[in-house]
Amino acid sequence: MANLSLADILVDFGKRDEPAPFETPMPDFDMPLGIEPMPPEPDLPDVDALIAEAVEKAVAEATARLDADHAAALEAERERHVAEVETLQAGLGEDLGAKIRESFDATEKRLLDLTAEVVTRVLGPVLAEDLQRRSVSRLAEIIRTSVRDAETTKIRVHGPMSLYQALEDALGEQARLLEFTESNGLDLSVVLDGSVYETRLSEWSVSAAEVLA
């Protein structure tokens, strides 16, 4: 056996043999000719704008409903007011018609009363004189008829002197049959065969006084 030296036994630390590289086979890729750009990201919705739009739409709808309700309320109020006015006008028309009729009636009555008063004041003396003359003439006619139909001796007469004198003038010769007693009354009374006849001028005087009062 050959003799080995120490140098042959020791490992040479000066240089190491490099291990063979480990090669991993890579898959084959078809490389694109160019790199295509990424598609743009879609635009996200504007939340604030959507909220504002929704609020605006809600406000518009609410405003439209309020306007419609307000218009309906106004129309109902207008119709109610028209009905009330028509009812009031009808009532006023009836009341006014009644008041006008009452006023016409009162005016007519006042006019008639005033006319009667004026006529009485103006024609009173004339009417009184004419009534006296007619009343005396009527008494004279009654006396003449009675004297002609019966044996009458005396005829009792009561009343004012003015009317008695008028009766005397109307009777003429037959006035001698009169038995006169003066009194303060307005009427001339004649008692003939148990019957009493009078001029009734006092009643006319009372009526005239009521008109003139």
Secondary structure, DSSP 8 states (H G I E B T S, - for coil): -----HHHHS--TT------------------SS------------HHHHHHHHHHHHHHHHHHHHHHHHHHHHHHHHHHHHHHHHHHHHHHHHHHHHHHHHHHHHHHHHHHHHHHHHHHHHHHHHHHHHHHHHHHHHHHHHHHHHHHHS----EEEEE-HHHHHHHHHHHGGGGGGEEEEE-SSSS-EEEETTEEEE--HHHHHHHHHHHH-
